[in-house]
Amino acid sequence: MKPVNAWYWNFGDSISSVEQNPSHLFKSADTFYTRFFARTTVGCYSDTIFKSIVVHAYPKISAGPEIFALDDADTRINATATGKRLKYLWSPSLYLSSSDSLQPLIRSPQNDILYQLSVTGSGNCTSTDQVKMHVLRKPIIPNTFTPNGDGINETWSIKNLEIYPDCIAEVYASNGQLVFKSTGYK
């Protein structure tokens, strides 16, 4: 057997090489039909070896738009993903109805969280994206107050309204007349 001194590679994507051990990067997802043969020092050629190579696409994903979720309600995450044989994983899984579905529900969240979605598709190709979830606390509004100096229900305190700095608070008399208005709650 004579030593090999020439190598011929065709990668199936209009790129070829004459290196003994080439490195090649496929630039798109597809099936590529590669071939290889070699030549000895005396001009003898080897059989041609054919091999199809499948390059899988990364999943295309979006974890969805920024989320504003009420602290006492369920809110669905509007994530999207395309690809083949997809598997989903949300992290952290806190407040989620499921950590392995594309659009889980956020159930009664208590704190803001940055969620990360990892989607794995064919060929074990994984894409990730993040979405921020902000908790909106429902204001708790007392239905009456009587600032008449008798020491009972003298102040009007709306729990959680301080979270909303641009809120507008209005107070109306029983006859419908506006008696107080403020932008921002103090």
C-alpha positions as CSV (number, residue, x, y, z in Angstrom):
1,M,0.0,0.0,0.0
2,K,1.3,3.4,-1.0
3,P,1.0,6.5,1.2
4,V,-1.8,9.0,0.5
5,N,-0.7,12.5,-0.4
6,A,-3.9,14.1,-1.8
7,W,-7.4,14.4,-0.3
8,Y,-10.5,15.7,-2.0
9,W,-13.5,16.8,0.0
10,N,-16.8,18.2,-1.4
11,F,-19.1,19.3,1.4
12,G,-22.3,19.6,-0.7
13,D,-22.7,23.3,-0.2
14,S,-20.4,24.6,-3.0
15,I,-17.4,24.4,-0.7
16,S,-14.5,21.9,-1.1
17,S,-11.1,21.2,0.4
18,V,-7.9,19.4,-0.3
19,E,-6.7,19.3,3.3
20,Q,-6.2,16.0,5.0
21,N,-8.4,16.9,8.0
22,P,-10.4,19.9,7.1
23,S,-12.8,21.8,9.4
24,H,-16.0,23.0,7.8
25,L,-18.9,25.2,9.1
26,F,-22.2,24.7,7.4
27,K,-23.9,28.1,7.3
28,S,-27.5,27.0,7.0
29,A,-29.8,24.2,8.2
30,D,-30.3,21.5,5.5
31,T,-29.2,18.1,4.3
32,F,-25.8,18.2,2.7
33,Y,-24.5,15.3,0.5
34,T,-20.8,15.2,1.1
35,R,-18.2,13.1,-0.7
36,F,-14.5,12.2,-0.2
37,F,-11.8,10.4,-2.1
38,A,-8.0,10.3,-1.8
39,R,-5.0,9.7,-4.1
40,T,-1.8,7.8,-3.3
41,T,1.7,9.0,-4.2
42,V,1.7,6.8,-7.3
43,G,-1.6,8.3,-8.6
44,C,-4.1,5.6,-7.5
45,Y,-7.5,6.9,-6.3
46,S,-9.6,5.5,-3.5
47,D,-13.2,4.6,-3.7
48,T,-15.4,7.7,-3.2
49,I,-17.2,7.8,0.1
50,F,-20.7,9.5,0.2
51,K,-22.3,10.7,3.4
52,S,-25.4,12.8,3.9
53,I,-25.1,15.3,6.8
54,V,-28.2,16.8,8.4
55,V,-27.7,20.2,9.9
56,H,-30.6,21.1,12.2
57,A,-32.0,24.6,12.6
58,Y,-32.1,26.3,16.0
59,P,-35.7,26.8,17.2
60,K,-37.0,30.3,16.5
61,I,-38.5,31.6,19.8
62,S,-39.8,34.6,21.6
63,A,-40.5,34.5,25.4
64,G,-43.2,37.1,24.6
65,P,-43.7,40.7,25.6
66,E,-43.1,42.1,29.0
67,I,-45.8,40.8,31.4
68,F,-47.8,42.8,34.0
69,A,-49.6,40.3,36.2
70,L,-52.1,40.9,39.0
71,D,-51.1,39.4,42.3
72,D,-54.4,37.6,42.8
73,A,-55.0,36.4,39.2
74,D,-53.7,34.0,36.6
75,T,-51.8,35.5,33.6
76,R,-50.7,33.5,30.5
77,I,-47.2,33.9,29.1
78,N,-47.5,34.7,25.3
79,A,-44.4,32.9,24.2
80,T,-44.0,31.5,20.6
81,A,-41.7,28.9,19.1
82,T,-41.2,27.2,15.8
83,G,-39.1,24.2,14.9
84,K,-39.2,20.4,15.0
85,R,-39.6,18.1,18.0
86,L,-39.6,21.1,20.5
87,K,-39.2,20.7,24.2
88,Y,-39.7,23.7,26.5
89,L,-38.2,24.6,29.9
90,W,-38.9,27.8,31.9
91,S,-36.6,28.9,34.7
92,P,-37.3,29.7,37.5
93,S,-40.6,27.7,37.7
94,L,-41.9,29.9,40.6
95,Y,-45.6,30.8,40.2
96,L,-45.8,28.8,36.9
97,S,-48.5,26.2,36.2
98,S,-46.0,24.2,34.3
99,S,-42.3,24.6,33.6
100,D,-42.3,22.4,30.4
101,S,-45.1,24.0,28.3
102,L,-44.8,26.9,25.8
103,Q,-47.4,29.2,27.4
104,P,-47.8,28.4,31.1
105,L,-50.0,30.4,33.4
106,I,-48.4,32.6,36.1
107,R,-50.5,31.9,39.2
108,S,-50.9,34.6,41.8
109,P,-47.4,36.0,41.7
110,Q,-46.0,37.8,44.7
111,N,-42.7,39.2,43.3
112,D,-41.3,40.4,40.0
113,I,-39.3,37.7,38.1
114,L,-37.1,37.5,35.0
115,Y,-38.2,34.2,33.4
116,Q,-36.0,32.4,30.9
117,L,-37.4,30.1,28.2
118,S,-35.1,27.4,26.8
119,V,-36.4,25.6,23.7
120,T,-34.6,22.5,22.4
121,G,-35.4,21.1,19.0
122,S,-34.1,18.5,16.5
123,G,-30.4,17.8,16.8
124,N,-30.5,19.0,20.5
125,C,-30.2,22.6,19.2
126,T,-31.3,25.0,22.0
127,S,-32.4,28.6,21.8
128,T,-33.2,30.9,24.8
129,D,-35.0,34.1,25.4
130,Q,-36.2,36.0,28.5
131,V,-39.3,37.9,29.6
132,K,-39.7,40.1,32.6
133,M,-42.9,39.7,34.7
134,H,-44.0,42.6,36.9
135,V,-46.5,42.0,39.7
136,L,-49.3,44.5,39.9
137,R,-50.8,44.7,43.3
138,K,-54.5,45.3,43.3
139,P,-55.4,48.5,45.3
140,I,-57.6,47.9,48.3
141,I,-60.0,50.8,48.5
142,P,-62.1,51.4,51.6
143,N,-65.7,52.2,50.6
144,T,-66.2,55.1,53.1
145,F,-64.4,57.5,55.3
146,T,-65.7,60.3,57.5
147,P,-63.2,63.1,58.2
148,N,-65.6,64.8,60.7
149,G,-63.3,64.8,63.7
150,D,-65.0,62.0,65.7
151,G,-61.9,59.8,65.6
152,I,-63.6,57.0,63.5
153,N,-62.6,56.5,59.8
154,E,-60.9,59.9,59.7
155,T,-58.3,59.0,57.0
156,W,-58.6,57.4,53.6
157,S,-55.8,54.9,53.2
158,I,-55.7,52.9,49.9
159,K,-53.4,49.9,50.3
160,N,-51.0,49.3,47.4
161,L,-51.8,52.6,45.6
162,E,-48.3,54.0,46.4
163,I,-46.9,51.5,43.9
164,Y,-48.6,53.5,41.1
165,P,-46.9,56.9,41.2
166,D,-49.0,58.4,38.3
167,C,-52.4,57.3,39.6
168,I,-55.3,59.7,39.8
169,A,-57.3,59.6,43.1
170,E,-60.7,61.3,43.1
171,V,-63.2,61.6,45.9
172,Y,-66.9,62.4,45.2
173,A,-69.6,63.4,47.6
174,S,-72.8,61.3,47.6
175,N,-74.4,63.8,45.3
176,G,-71.7,63.2,42.7
177,Q,-69.7,66.4,43.3
178,L,-65.9,66.1,43.1
179,V,-64.5,67.1,46.5
180,F,-60.9,66.0,46.1
181,K,-58.5,65.1,43.3
182,S,-54.7,64.3,43.3
183,T,-52.3,62.9,40.8
184,G,-50.1,60.5,42.6
185,Y,-51.0,59.1,46.0
186,K,-49.5,60.4,49.2
